Amino acid sequence: MRERHGHDAQADERRPLVAPLALPLTPLRTSREQDTHPGCALRLPATAPSVSTIRAAVRERLRAWGVSPQVCDDALLVTSELVTNVITHTLSDHLECRLSVGAGLLRLEVEDEIRAQTLPAPRTPDPDEHCGRGLLLVGAVSSAWGVMDAPHGTGRIVWAELPSRTEECH
């Protein structure tokens, strides 16, 4: 497993895992999460229309969980960037977006099916470029983010964590 950006692999092992589900976005409970830490997953084609579908589902779920408006906005930005990166930089037919909340953190994961040739990494685009800022934005709004090979198959997971607060999401 390859990790980036100061990620603590032992801490990752202690985090609750969220099992993949098909549509619709459905609450999950793992043995570690019990009733206090909800999670959910969404699997969609790796195509441009999936970005808005996933954003709408994430917004709805965060609203139901009572996540604060600022965290909700940041989570939607992160989700859009990570999903767009899969669509743009991999040959995946499908992607999976997973959310979980617990221990004061909201965790977002986007898994592709086929790893790109290079690891996702922030870069500094020229001022006139129209793309290339996504991971810079992810790093700016999340408390941590990283990359790891998927435990099963040939995919890769890019994850981000944001502090969660309990206010209504707009």
Backbone torsions as a table, in degrees:
resi	resn	phi	psi	omega
1	MET	NA	128.2	179.5
2	ARG	-102.8	132.7	-179.7
3	GLU	-121.7	153.1	179.5
4	ARG	-132.8	164.3	169.1
5	HIS	63.3	44.4	172.5
6	GLY	69.2	23.4	-178.2
7	HIS	-72.8	137.9	179.0
8	ASP	-92.8	106.7	-176.6
9	ALA	-62.1	-35.6	178.7
10	GLN	-65.7	-39.7	177.7
11	ALA	-62.6	-37.5	179.1
12	ASP	-62.4	-38.4	179.8
13	GLU	-65.0	-27.4	-179.6
14	ARG	-83.0	-15.7	-178.9
15	ARG	-73.3	148.0	176.5
16	PRO	-65.6	141.2	176.0
17	LEU	-93.5	147.7	-179.8
18	VAL	-117.3	120.5	-177.9
19	ALA	-74.7	145.9	-179.8
20	PRO	-69.8	143.0	175.6
21	LEU	-132.6	160.0	174.6
22	ALA	-90.2	176.3	175.6
23	LEU	-57.9	151.8	-6.2
24	PRO	-79.9	171.1	177.2
25	LEU	-59.6	122.4	-170.4
26	THR	-130.4	139.0	177.2
27	PRO	-67.0	146.5	177.8
28	LEU	-124.2	158.0	168.3
29	ARG	-140.0	121.4	174.2
30	THR	-93.6	171.9	-179.7
31	SER	-62.2	-31.7	178.8
32	ARG	-76.4	-33.1	-173.0
33	GLU	-78.6	-32.5	-174.6
34	GLN	50.2	-138.6	-177.4
35	ASP	-94.9	-3.3	-172.4
36	THR	-94.5	-21.1	-175.7
37	HIS	-125.6	93.0	-178.9
38	PRO	-71.7	159.7	175.6
39	GLY	-148.9	161.7	177.5
40	CYS	-158.3	165.4	-178.3
41	ALA	-146.5	153.7	179.4
42	LEU	-142.5	128.9	178.2
43	ARG	-115.7	126.4	-177.5
44	LEU	-141.6	164.6	173.6
45	PRO	-60.7	148.3	177.8
46	ALA	-84.1	68.6	180.0
47	THR	-131.5	158.9	-176.6
48	ALA	-54.2	-41.4	179.9
49	PRO	-62.2	-20.8	179.7
50	SER	-67.3	-25.5	-179.4
51	VAL	-59.3	-50.0	-178.5
52	SER	-69.7	-34.5	177.6
53	THR	-63.2	-45.6	-179.7
54	ILE	-67.8	-41.3	177.8
55	ARG	-58.1	-44.6	-179.6
56	ALA	-64.0	-42.8	179.8
57	ALA	-66.5	-40.8	178.4
58	VAL	-64.9	-44.3	178.6
59	ARG	-58.3	-45.6	-179.8
60	GLU	-61.4	-44.8	-178.8
61	ARG	-65.6	-44.1	-179.6
62	LEU	-64.8	-37.8	175.9
63	ARG	-60.8	-45.0	179.8
64	ALA	-63.5	-33.1	179.3
65	TRP	-81.3	-8.2	-179.8
66	GLY	74.7	29.8	179.4
67	VAL	-71.7	142.0	-176.4
68	SER	-61.0	153.8	-179.7
69	PRO	-57.0	-42.3	-179.0
70	GLN	-64.7	-44.3	178.5
71	VAL	-65.7	-37.8	177.6
72	CYS	-60.9	-47.8	179.3
73	ASP	-61.2	-45.0	179.6
74	ASP	-63.8	-41.0	179.9
75	ALA	-65.0	-37.4	178.2
76	LEU	-67.6	-38.3	175.8
77	LEU	-62.8	-48.1	-179.9
78	VAL	-61.2	-45.8	179.8
79	THR	-58.4	-48.0	180.0
80	SER	-58.1	-46.0	-178.4
81	GLU	-65.2	-45.0	-177.4
82	LEU	-68.9	-40.1	178.2
83	VAL	-66.6	-43.8	178.8
84	THR	-60.9	-38.2	178.1
85	ASN	-62.3	-40.1	177.1
86	VAL	-62.4	-45.9	-178.5
87	ILE	-63.5	-39.5	-174.7
88	THR	-81.2	-38.3	-167.3
89	HIS	-112.3	2.5	177.3
90	THR	-126.7	170.0	176.6
91	LEU	-102.4	22.7	-177.1
92	SER	-67.5	142.6	172.5
93	ASP	-83.6	-32.4	-178.6
94	HIS	-134.2	161.9	173.0
95	LEU	-137.7	161.6	178.0
96	GLU	-130.2	131.6	177.4
97	CYS	-112.3	127.4	179.9
98	ARG	-123.9	143.8	177.1
99	LEU	-127.9	143.3	168.6
100	SER	-148.8	154.0	178.8
101	VAL	-135.2	137.1	178.9
102	GLY	173.2	156.0	178.9
103	ALA	53.3	36.9	177.0
104	GLY	76.3	10.1	-178.3
105	LEU	-127.5	142.9	168.3
106	LEU	-102.8	125.0	179.9
107	ARG	-112.6	128.2	175.5
108	LEU	-113.3	135.0	176.0
109	GLU	-132.3	138.5	172.6
110	VAL	-126.6	122.1	-177.3
111	GLU	-112.2	132.0	174.3
112	ASP	-99.0	174.0	179.4
113	GLU	-95.8	-30.9	-174.2
114	ILE	-132.3	115.1	-179.2
115	ARG	-60.2	141.5	171.2
116	ALA	-71.1	165.8	-179.2
117	GLN	-64.6	-28.6	-177.8
118	THR	-121.6	157.8	175.9
119	LEU	-72.6	143.0	173.0
120	PRO	-61.2	133.8	179.6
121	ALA	-153.4	144.6	177.2
122	PRO	-66.7	149.2	176.5
123	ARG	-136.6	167.9	179.0
124	THR	-109.0	99.3	-179.4
125	PRO	-75.0	158.2	172.8
126	ASP	-64.0	151.4	-178.5
127	PRO	-56.0	-29.3	-177.7
128	ASP	-85.8	-9.2	-179.8
129	GLU	-71.9	144.9	-178.6
130	HIS	-95.5	-4.2	179.9
131	CYS	-140.6	177.6	176.5
132	GLY	100.7	7.8	-178.4
133	ARG	-108.6	-0.8	-173.3
134	GLY	-57.0	-50.9	-178.2
135	LEU	-72.7	-24.4	171.8
136	LEU	-64.6	-41.6	177.0
137	LEU	-65.4	-43.4	178.2
138	VAL	-57.6	-46.8	179.2
139	GLY	-63.4	-33.8	-178.0
140	ALA	-71.3	-34.5	-175.0
141	VAL	-101.7	-12.7	-179.4
142	SER	-101.7	155.8	177.5
143	SER	-80.1	-23.7	176.5
144	ALA	-162.0	152.4	172.7
145	TRP	-154.6	160.6	-179.6
146	GLY	-169.0	-175.1	-175.4
147	VAL	-134.7	139.1	173.7
148	MET	-148.0	152.2	174.6
149	ASP	-69.0	142.1	177.7
150	ALA	-64.1	142.3	-177.5
151	PRO	-66.5	-24.0	179.8
152	HIS	-129.3	132.7	176.9
153	GLY	90.2	-163.2	-173.5
154	THR	-108.3	15.2	-176.6
155	GLY	-89.2	180.0	179.1
156	ARG	-136.0	147.5	178.6
157	ILE	-114.2	127.0	169.7
158	VAL	-108.3	127.7	-175.5
159	TRP	-125.3	158.0	174.6
160	ALA	-146.5	148.1	177.3
161	GLU	-123.5	141.8	177.0
162	LEU	-131.2	146.5	175.0
163	PRO	-65.2	138.0	179.0
164	SER	-102.0	144.8	175.1
165	ARG	-129.8	161.4	-175.4
166	THR	-111.9	80.4	169.8
167	GLU	-132.8	166.3	-179.3
168	GLU	-70.1	136.5	176.3
169	CYS	-85.2	137.0	179.9
170	HIS	-86.6	NA	NA
